[in-house]
Amino acid sequence: MDDDDLDLPGDLEGGSSALAAGASGAGGEGEDEGYFVPPTKGQGPPANWANNSQLAMDHIVAGSFESACRLLHDQVLRHIIHKFF
């Protein structure tokens, strides 16, 4: 079966240049048709937990194990040094 044998709707029969223009949004006629894709909001809640918290548990729950270990190291070391001085 060749491409010439396919039955296409009238709006798709313009060729590959018409398809490329419609896919890029450059065609003014079909922009309102289709579906809406909302923009991304930014970071998800786990990333915010790791960025806004000094608790190692929040970093572990967010999946940031390296920063959780770094926090634990700093906090435990600070506690040990403060205990002796």
PyMOL CGO cylinders between C-alpha atoms (Angstrom):
from pymol import cmd
from pymol.cgo import CYLINDER

trace = [
    CYLINDER, 0.00, 0.00, 0.00, 1.46, 3.32, -1.09, 0.3, 1, 1, 1, 1, 1, 1,
    CYLINDER, 1.46, 3.32, -1.09, 0.88, 6.74, 0.41, 0.3, 1, 1, 1, 1, 1, 1,
    CYLINDER, 0.88, 6.74, 0.41, -1.16, 7.66, -2.67, 0.3, 1, 1, 1, 1, 1, 1,
    CYLINDER, -1.16, 7.66, -2.67, -3.71, 4.95, -1.81, 0.3, 1, 1, 1, 1, 1, 1,
    CYLINDER, -3.71, 4.95, -1.81, -4.63, 6.46, 1.58, 0.3, 1, 1, 1, 1, 1, 1,
    CYLINDER, -4.63, 6.46, 1.58, -7.88, 8.38, 1.96, 0.3, 1, 1, 1, 1, 1, 1,
    CYLINDER, -7.88, 8.38, 1.96, -7.11, 11.62, 3.80, 0.3, 1, 1, 1, 1, 1, 1,
    CYLINDER, -7.11, 11.62, 3.80, -9.51, 14.30, 5.00, 0.3, 1, 1, 1, 1, 1, 1,
    CYLINDER, -9.51, 14.30, 5.00, -9.59, 17.52, 2.98, 0.3, 1, 1, 1, 1, 1, 1,
    CYLINDER, -9.59, 17.52, 2.98, -7.60, 19.57, 5.52, 0.3, 1, 1, 1, 1, 1, 1,
    CYLINDER, -7.60, 19.57, 5.52, -4.66, 17.12, 5.38, 0.3, 1, 1, 1, 1, 1, 1,
    CYLINDER, -4.66, 17.12, 5.38, -4.36, 16.86, 1.60, 0.3, 1, 1, 1, 1, 1, 1,
    CYLINDER, -4.36, 16.86, 1.60, -2.15, 19.97, 1.28, 0.3, 1, 1, 1, 1, 1, 1,
    CYLINDER, -2.15, 19.97, 1.28, 1.09, 18.02, 1.44, 0.3, 1, 1, 1, 1, 1, 1,
    CYLINDER, 1.09, 18.02, 1.44, 3.95, 17.97, 3.90, 0.3, 1, 1, 1, 1, 1, 1,
    CYLINDER, 3.95, 17.97, 3.90, 4.44, 21.76, 3.90, 0.3, 1, 1, 1, 1, 1, 1,
    CYLINDER, 4.44, 21.76, 3.90, 0.83, 22.29, 5.01, 0.3, 1, 1, 1, 1, 1, 1,
    CYLINDER, 0.83, 22.29, 5.01, 1.27, 19.68, 7.74, 0.3, 1, 1, 1, 1, 1, 1,
    CYLINDER, 1.27, 19.68, 7.74, 4.44, 21.35, 8.98, 0.3, 1, 1, 1, 1, 1, 1,
    CYLINDER, 4.44, 21.35, 8.98, 2.76, 24.77, 9.04, 0.3, 1, 1, 1, 1, 1, 1,
    CYLINDER, 2.76, 24.77, 9.04, -0.22, 23.38, 10.94, 0.3, 1, 1, 1, 1, 1, 1,
    CYLINDER, -0.22, 23.38, 10.94, 1.97, 21.55, 13.44, 0.3, 1, 1, 1, 1, 1, 1,
    CYLINDER, 1.97, 21.55, 13.44, 4.04, 24.63, 14.19, 0.3, 1, 1, 1, 1, 1, 1,
    CYLINDER, 4.04, 24.63, 14.19, 0.98, 26.81, 14.74, 0.3, 1, 1, 1, 1, 1, 1,
    CYLINDER, 0.98, 26.81, 14.74, 1.81, 29.07, 11.79, 0.3, 1, 1, 1, 1, 1, 1,
    CYLINDER, 1.81, 29.07, 11.79, -1.43, 28.29, 9.97, 0.3, 1, 1, 1, 1, 1, 1,
    CYLINDER, -1.43, 28.29, 9.97, -4.10, 30.76, 11.07, 0.3, 1, 1, 1, 1, 1, 1,
    CYLINDER, -4.10, 30.76, 11.07, -7.08, 28.61, 10.15, 0.3, 1, 1, 1, 1, 1, 1,
    CYLINDER, -7.08, 28.61, 10.15, -6.72, 25.55, 12.39, 0.3, 1, 1, 1, 1, 1, 1,
    CYLINDER, -6.72, 25.55, 12.39, -5.19, 27.06, 15.52, 0.3, 1, 1, 1, 1, 1, 1,
    CYLINDER, -5.19, 27.06, 15.52, -8.41, 26.90, 17.56, 0.3, 1, 1, 1, 1, 1, 1,
    CYLINDER, -8.41, 26.90, 17.56, -8.96, 23.22, 16.85, 0.3, 1, 1, 1, 1, 1, 1,
    CYLINDER, -8.96, 23.22, 16.85, -7.36, 20.41, 18.79, 0.3, 1, 1, 1, 1, 1, 1,
    CYLINDER, -7.36, 20.41, 18.79, -6.56, 20.29, 22.47, 0.3, 1, 1, 1, 1, 1, 1,
    CYLINDER, -6.56, 20.29, 22.47, -5.07, 22.67, 25.02, 0.3, 1, 1, 1, 1, 1, 1,
    CYLINDER, -5.07, 22.67, 25.02, -1.71, 21.93, 26.61, 0.3, 1, 1, 1, 1, 1, 1,
    CYLINDER, -1.71, 21.93, 26.61, -1.20, 24.10, 29.69, 0.3, 1, 1, 1, 1, 1, 1,
    CYLINDER, -1.20, 24.10, 29.69, 2.29, 25.40, 30.41, 0.3, 1, 1, 1, 1, 1, 1,
    CYLINDER, 2.29, 25.40, 30.41, 4.34, 23.82, 33.15, 0.3, 1, 1, 1, 1, 1, 1,
    CYLINDER, 4.34, 23.82, 33.15, 4.09, 25.45, 36.55, 0.3, 1, 1, 1, 1, 1, 1,
    CYLINDER, 4.09, 25.45, 36.55, 7.69, 25.00, 37.56, 0.3, 1, 1, 1, 1, 1, 1,
    CYLINDER, 7.69, 25.00, 37.56, 9.09, 22.78, 40.25, 0.3, 1, 1, 1, 1, 1, 1,
    CYLINDER, 9.09, 22.78, 40.25, 6.97, 20.13, 41.87, 0.3, 1, 1, 1, 1, 1, 1,
    CYLINDER, 6.97, 20.13, 41.87, 6.31, 19.82, 45.61, 0.3, 1, 1, 1, 1, 1, 1,
    CYLINDER, 6.31, 19.82, 45.61, 9.25, 17.47, 46.32, 0.3, 1, 1, 1, 1, 1, 1,
    CYLINDER, 9.25, 17.47, 46.32, 11.71, 19.97, 44.83, 0.3, 1, 1, 1, 1, 1, 1,
    CYLINDER, 11.71, 19.97, 44.83, 10.19, 22.72, 46.97, 0.3, 1, 1, 1, 1, 1, 1,
    CYLINDER, 10.19, 22.72, 46.97, 10.56, 20.55, 50.08, 0.3, 1, 1, 1, 1, 1, 1,
    CYLINDER, 10.56, 20.55, 50.08, 14.26, 20.13, 49.43, 0.3, 1, 1, 1, 1, 1, 1,
    CYLINDER, 14.26, 20.13, 49.43, 14.76, 23.80, 48.58, 0.3, 1, 1, 1, 1, 1, 1,
    CYLINDER, 14.76, 23.80, 48.58, 12.83, 25.26, 51.53, 0.3, 1, 1, 1, 1, 1, 1,
    CYLINDER, 12.83, 25.26, 51.53, 13.67, 22.92, 54.38, 0.3, 1, 1, 1, 1, 1, 1,
    CYLINDER, 13.67, 22.92, 54.38, 16.66, 22.28, 56.61, 0.3, 1, 1, 1, 1, 1, 1,
    CYLINDER, 16.66, 22.28, 56.61, 15.27, 18.94, 57.80, 0.3, 1, 1, 1, 1, 1, 1,
    CYLINDER, 15.27, 18.94, 57.80, 17.05, 15.89, 56.44, 0.3, 1, 1, 1, 1, 1, 1,
    CYLINDER, 17.05, 15.89, 56.44, 13.76, 13.97, 56.38, 0.3, 1, 1, 1, 1, 1, 1,
    CYLINDER, 13.76, 13.97, 56.38, 12.25, 16.44, 53.90, 0.3, 1, 1, 1, 1, 1, 1,
    CYLINDER, 12.25, 16.44, 53.90, 15.24, 15.97, 51.62, 0.3, 1, 1, 1, 1, 1, 1,
    CYLINDER, 15.24, 15.97, 51.62, 14.96, 12.17, 51.86, 0.3, 1, 1, 1, 1, 1, 1,
    CYLINDER, 14.96, 12.17, 51.86, 11.23, 12.25, 51.05, 0.3, 1, 1, 1, 1, 1, 1,
    CYLINDER, 11.23, 12.25, 51.05, 12.00, 14.52, 48.08, 0.3, 1, 1, 1, 1, 1, 1,
    CYLINDER, 12.00, 14.52, 48.08, 14.59, 12.01, 46.84, 0.3, 1, 1, 1, 1, 1, 1,
    CYLINDER, 14.59, 12.01, 46.84, 17.58, 14.28, 47.41, 0.3, 1, 1, 1, 1, 1, 1,
    CYLINDER, 17.58, 14.28, 47.41, 19.73, 11.84, 49.35, 0.3, 1, 1, 1, 1, 1, 1,
    CYLINDER, 19.73, 11.84, 49.35, 22.99, 13.69, 48.77, 0.3, 1, 1, 1, 1, 1, 1,
    CYLINDER, 22.99, 13.69, 48.77, 21.71, 16.92, 50.31, 0.3, 1, 1, 1, 1, 1, 1,
    CYLINDER, 21.71, 16.92, 50.31, 20.11, 14.94, 53.17, 0.3, 1, 1, 1, 1, 1, 1,
    CYLINDER, 20.11, 14.94, 53.17, 23.47, 13.34, 53.99, 0.3, 1, 1, 1, 1, 1, 1,
    CYLINDER, 23.47, 13.34, 53.99, 25.18, 16.70, 53.75, 0.3, 1, 1, 1, 1, 1, 1,
    CYLINDER, 25.18, 16.70, 53.75, 22.63, 18.24, 56.15, 0.3, 1, 1, 1, 1, 1, 1,
    CYLINDER, 22.63, 18.24, 56.15, 23.01, 15.37, 58.61, 0.3, 1, 1, 1, 1, 1, 1,
    CYLINDER, 23.01, 15.37, 58.61, 26.79, 15.64, 58.46, 0.3, 1, 1, 1, 1, 1, 1,
    CYLINDER, 26.79, 15.64, 58.46, 26.71, 19.39, 59.07, 0.3, 1, 1, 1, 1, 1, 1,
    CYLINDER, 26.71, 19.39, 59.07, 24.12, 19.20, 61.85, 0.3, 1, 1, 1, 1, 1, 1,
    CYLINDER, 24.12, 19.20, 61.85, 25.73, 16.29, 63.70, 0.3, 1, 1, 1, 1, 1, 1,
    CYLINDER, 25.73, 16.29, 63.70, 29.20, 17.79, 63.36, 0.3, 1, 1, 1, 1, 1, 1,
    CYLINDER, 29.20, 17.79, 63.36, 27.93, 21.13, 64.65, 0.3, 1, 1, 1, 1, 1, 1,
    CYLINDER, 27.93, 21.13, 64.65, 26.30, 19.38, 67.61, 0.3, 1, 1, 1, 1, 1, 1,
    CYLINDER, 26.30, 19.38, 67.61, 29.46, 17.42, 68.46, 0.3, 1, 1, 1, 1, 1, 1,
    CYLINDER, 29.46, 17.42, 68.46, 31.69, 20.51, 68.25, 0.3, 1, 1, 1, 1, 1, 1,
    CYLINDER, 31.69, 20.51, 68.25, 29.26, 22.58, 70.32, 0.3, 1, 1, 1, 1, 1, 1,
    CYLINDER, 29.26, 22.58, 70.32, 29.17, 19.83, 72.94, 0.3, 1, 1, 1, 1, 1, 1,
    CYLINDER, 29.17, 19.83, 72.94, 32.94, 20.00, 73.54, 0.3, 1, 1, 1, 1, 1, 1,
    CYLINDER, 32.94, 20.00, 73.54, 33.45, 23.75, 73.36, 0.3, 1, 1, 1, 1, 1, 1,
]
cmd.load_cgo(trace, "trace")
